[in-house]
Amino acid sequence: MNKRDCKEGLTRRELLRVSTAGATALGAALVLPEWVAAAGTPKKQTAAHKQPAASANLYSELLKTWCDGLIARQVMSIHEPALYGGILCPACALIHGRCGDAVYPLLRMARTTGDAKYVQAATLVHEWSEQVSRPDGSWVNDVTLSPWKGITVFHTIALAEALHHHGSLLDAATRRRWRERLARAAKFLDGFMTMETGNINYPVTSSYCFAIAGQVLEDAHYLDRARQMAHASLEYFTPSGWLFGEGHPLTAVTAKKCRPVDLGYNVEESLPSLALYATLTNDKPVLDQVIAALRTHMEFMLPDGGWDNSWGSRNYKWSWWGSRTSDGCHPAYVLLAQHEPKFREVALRNLKMMAACTHDGLLYGGPHYFAHGELACIHHTFTHAKALATVLDRGGPDVQPAEQVALPRDEAYGLKTFPEIGTRLAAIGDWRATVTENDWEYVEHVQAGGGSSGGHVTGGALSLLFHRGLGPILTASMTQYQTIEISNQQVHHDYPHMELTPRIECAAGDRVYTSVNDFEAALTANAAPEQI
């Protein structure tokens, strides 16, 4: 049990008590709708979950907060090349190799404010990125912890966006050096990237990477590569709109006919990249597929703006507002809002959730991190800042809905089933529940940190219970806390951890048998108008 003094939030013992009560409440909610109706009117949000009021400038305001937070952690007084210009992470006590991605949002903020400090910060963090640069034109994930070169696709986009939108803020010599570095990165990716490179987020994202690089470098070959990758990606969508491939083999199907799907990576990285590609190149087949996919994935946005990735193949990086090291859902949902009015509402709610999770200039890993004394991993901030910069540069003046629009999980629709991910959603009164038998077991191949598997729950587990007035009541954790991706997961304080998912469990000696690991369990559901 955790004996730390905590002025806010629950102790572990209290959490157990609430979890038991919540599980009991779900049973009552699903079979006793009268009890649900008696739950009362929604209560005011707690301080840990409080969201800001809507603002026409919330995208810009939050981006400035984050950019100032990044600059506050930038190494300026130590002139060793290994440190100077890098951005220190308070939680991980290191400089993440991908912090150079901040070059784009920092220059966007320089454009917004006219303040030269943002240009200086962008220039210095780009220079620091030479510490993770390789002779073949790639960048690696970390100075020492991970040699993975696939992340070159993300830094290439950031550098290209910075040059495309804000290159005029740089002097001619700097602009020339950056363009030359972009050309080397694009050449590397041209020979490196296939549909089998990493998980599906890498080749899908490369479609936009090649498109924006081709535009900046004025090279038609990269535009051809962009179209090639984008159209190859269309083979990785299910008929109902799920993008699969977040796991290997990318095209494998489990015994229950589930696909390797991760909500966080899809909505925050892959689909935004395809949306950007489609709008940049006016590619209608890709655009139509992305719009359909965004509608499907939108089913899993919670009323408070969080994403329900309690079942995803890579949910070990789930952060409620999204996923730890991806970019953000906002470019896709804002840029394509003309095709679906609900999309702009999705982006705004998620933005407000991120703002509520921001403290001391940084985006924390979830609504309760700050209250419980956890530090903020800076990776969340410099990646998601790119999404806000993209909205400001490409989203036009009307990036927020004039009035609130209802989203799918606002409605008490009863039961919905998603067979490709082995997951069902229930909605009665103010209660929202997720139950999963997803039998895809994720194993990390390129950035392994020692963990054996991704550890999402299955076996018919109640992976999420949410109340529209109270917020999250129960959320699934990993079945066992472990580091799947070294340096890409936040290491918590040295105190005991416990699985949070309601489950049936039996300990026999040193062996533990638990229902949340039962890939063979069969889930059935019966729904009536007022009862599930």
Summary of the structure (lengths in Angstrom):
residues: 532
radius of gyration: 22.4
end to end distance: 35.7
largest distance: 70.6
contacts: 1893
relative contact order: 0.13
helix: 45%
strand: 11%
